[in-house]
Structures are given as C-alpha cells and as structure tokens.
C-alpha cells in the first residue's frame, strides 16, 4: 500500500528515536580514543548541515504536495530521509568514539509556492554541491590531523556525494527532455513515486 508522500515524514521520528544495535567495531572503541575537540566541533557542525539539508528537502516536498505533484513530493521526502540518515551516521561515529554529540539549532527554511519541477532539481543540485564542498573540507581536515578513523568515515561520504549529485543531474536531464509537456511531467511524476521509502534499520558499519 502506497503511503501519501508527505505523510511518510512522520517516519522520521523512528530515525531519531529507534534503539539501534552497535556496529561490530563499537566495542573496540573507548573514550580514550576520542578525536580532538576541534574535529568533534567540525563533525557536529556537519551534522547540523545534514539536518538543515533534510529540512530543506522537506520544504520542497511540501511545495510539490501543494501542487498535487505527489511523485515529486515523495521523491524529495525520501531525500529528506537520506539526509537524516547521514546525520545519524555521524552522530553514531562521535558516540562510538566517546565524543560529545551536540544538536545545534537549525536555520528556518521557507520556499516559494510556485517553484517548478526544474526549480526543485536545480536547487537540490546546488545544495548537494555545497554539501560536497563541506564533506571534502572535513575529509581534508581529518587527513591533515591524521585522524584515520574519521578520514575513513568521511571517505564514505565523499563517495556518497557522487551519487547524491548524480541523482539530481539525472532528474534535471529528464526534465529537459520533457520540456514544456504537461503529459511528460505527469508521467515522470508517476515514475518518481517508485523511489523506495527507507525503513528503520541498523546503521551500516562504514569503512574500507
């Protein structure tokens, strides 16, 4: 049974509150192995960026929900879940290392209600490109500090960002092909409903 796209947002609480089993390596890490305070602060800042990205995509999902483009709304809602998962992975890393996890305040997000489908694709790609720059900077920071554990984690996100940007580039290309065809837009909207909704599951062990 297909859930109404924007309604799936309520599953987000599961992402933030579910009790998850620790990764296999968790028992090998103790507070003495904590990363430096500067790196801890940098990771916590990136967690905020990930949650702000989630907030951003949720706002886009709401715009398309109001336009009755339920496939686009669903697609951006799933993107919201992905960003929340990224934040959870970083939180889990800090927790396993014995560092402090701080959830910083998020910037308010608002969207124009008349955004086109292409507007959403363009804004999403711009957001992911900015996120890629932050991820690369944090990766470089970890490498310079010889924090090999954090470097390994950030290498996972470097690879993840390639896919994130590609998903928006793909959406842009499809919209360019459609052009001004209402029939084409509605057909794509139906196709976007097929994007799987994440289920609550243990966080993966990220590493080489």
C-alpha positions in Angstrom: 0.0 0.0 0.0 1.5 3.4 -1.0 1.6 6.0 1.7 0.6 9.5 0.8 4.1 11.0 0.1 4.2 13.9 2.6 2.7 11.6 5.3 5.9 9.5 5.2 7.7 12.3 7.0 6.3 11.0 10.3 8.6 8.0 9.9 11.4 10.5 10.6 10.8 10.1 14.3 11.8 6.5 14.0 15.1 7.5 12.6 15.9 9.7 15.5 14.4 7.6 18.3 15.0 4.0 17.3 17.3 1.9 19.5 19.9 0.5 17.2 22.5 -2.3 17.7 26.1 -1.1 17.8 28.3 -1.7 14.8 30.7 -4.6 15.1 33.7 -2.4 15.9 31.9 -0.4 18.6 33.2 -2.4 21.4 36.8 -1.8 20.4 36.4 2.0 20.7 36.5 3.7 24.1 36.6 7.3 25.3 40.4 7.3 25.4 40.3 7.0 21.6 38.2 10.2 21.2 39.0 12.6 18.4 40.2 16.1 19.2 37.8 18.8 20.3 38.4 20.7 17.0 37.4 17.7 15.0 34.5 17.0 17.2 33.2 20.5 16.7 33.7 20.2 12.9 31.7 16.9 12.8 28.9 18.4 14.9 28.7 21.4 12.5 28.4 18.9 9.6 25.6 17.1 11.5 23.8 20.5 11.6 24.4 20.9 7.8 22.9 17.5 7.2 19.8 18.2 9.2 19.4 21.6 7.5 19.5 19.8 4.2 16.8 17.4 5.5 14.7 20.4 6.5 15.3 21.9 3.0 14.1 18.8 1.2 11.1 18.5 3.4 10.2 22.1 2.5 10.5 21.2 -1.2 8.3 18.1 -0.6 5.6 20.3 0.9 5.7 22.7 -2.2 5.1 19.8 -4.6 2.5 18.3 -2.3 0.5 21.5 -2.6 0.9 21.4 -6.4 -0.5 17.9 -6.5 2.8 16.6 -7.9 2.8 13.7 -5.4 5.6 11.9 -7.1 8.0 14.9 -6.7 6.8 15.3 -3.2 7.5 11.7 -2.4 10.9 11.9 -4.1 12.0 14.9 -2.0 10.6 13.2 1.1 12.9 10.2 0.5 15.8 12.7 0.1 14.8 14.1 3.5 15.2 10.6 5.0 18.7 10.2 3.4 19.9 13.4 4.9 18.7 12.3 8.3 20.5 9.0 7.9 23.7 10.9 7.1 23.4 12.9 10.3 22.7 9.7 12.3 25.8 8.0 10.9 28.0 11.0 12.0 26.3 11.0 15.4 26.9 7.3 15.8 30.6 7.8 15.0 31.0 10.5 17.6 29.2 8.4 20.2 31.3 5.3 19.5 34.4 7.4 19.8 33.3 8.8 23.2 32.9 12.3 21.9 30.0 14.7 22.6 27.1 14.9 20.2 25.6 18.3 20.1 22.4 19.0 18.1 22.8 22.7 17.0 19.9 24.9 16.1 18.7 24.8 12.5 18.1 27.7 10.2 14.5 28.3 9.3 13.5 27.2 5.8 10.8 28.6 3.5 10.0 28.0 -0.1 8.1 29.9 -2.8 4.9 28.0 -3.5 5.2 28.5 -7.3 8.5 26.6 -7.8 8.6 24.5 -11.0 9.8 20.9 -11.0 13.0 22.1 -12.7 13.5 24.7 -9.9 13.5 21.9 -7.4 16.0 19.9 -9.3 18.3 22.9 -9.7 18.0 23.9 -6.1 18.7 20.4 -5.0 21.8 20.1 -7.1 23.1 23.4 -5.8 22.5 22.2 -2.2 24.3 18.9 -2.9 27.3 20.7 -4.5 27.6 22.9 -1.4 27.4 19.8 0.8 30.1 18.1 -1.2 32.4 21.0 -0.6 31.8 20.7 3.1 32.4 17.0 3.1 35.6 17.4 1.2 36.8 20.0 3.6 36.1 17.8 6.6 37.8 14.8 4.9 40.9 17.0 4.3 40.8 18.2 7.9 40.8 14.6 9.2 43.6 13.6 6.8 45.7 16.6 7.9 45.2 15.7 11.6 46.0 12.1 10.8 42.6 11.1 12.3 42.5 8.0 10.2 39.2 6.7 11.7 37.4 10.0 10.8 39.1 10.1 7.4 37.7 6.6 6.7 34.2 7.7 7.7 34.4 10.8 5.6 35.7 8.8 2.6 32.3 7.0 2.8 30.5 10.4 2.5 32.8 11.6 -0.3 31.7 8.6 -2.3 28.0 9.1 -1.2 28.1 12.6 -2.5 28.9 11.4 -6.0 25.6 9.5 -6.0 23.7 12.4 -4.4 24.7 14.8 -7.1 24.1 12.3 -9.9 20.5 11.7 -8.7 19.8 15.4 -9.2 21.7 15.6 -12.5 19.5 12.7 -13.7 16.4 14.5 -12.6 17.5 17.6 -14.5 18.1 15.7 -17.7 14.7 14.0 -17.6 13.0 17.4 -17.1 15.0 18.9 -20.0 13.8 16.1 -22.3 10.2 16.6 -21.1 10.4 20.4 -21.8 7.0 22.0 -21.6 5.0 18.8 -22.0 2.4 18.5 -19.2 1.8 14.9 -20.2 5.6 14.2 -19.8 5.7 15.9 -16.4 2.8 13.9 -15.1 4.4 10.7 -16.4 7.6 11.5 -14.6 5.7 12.4 -11.5 4.2 8.9 -11.5 7.6 7.3 -12.0 9.0 9.2 -9.0 6.5 7.5 -6.8 8.5 4.3 -7.2 11.5 5.6 -5.2 11.7 3.3 -2.1 10.9 4.8 1.3 13.6 3.9 3.8 12.7 1.6 6.7 14.3 1.8 10.1 17.3 -0.5 10.2 20.6 -0.7 12.0 23.2 1.8 10.8 25.8 0.2 8.5 29.4 -0.1 9.5 31.2 2.3 7.2 34.8 1.8 6.4 37.1 0.4 3.8 
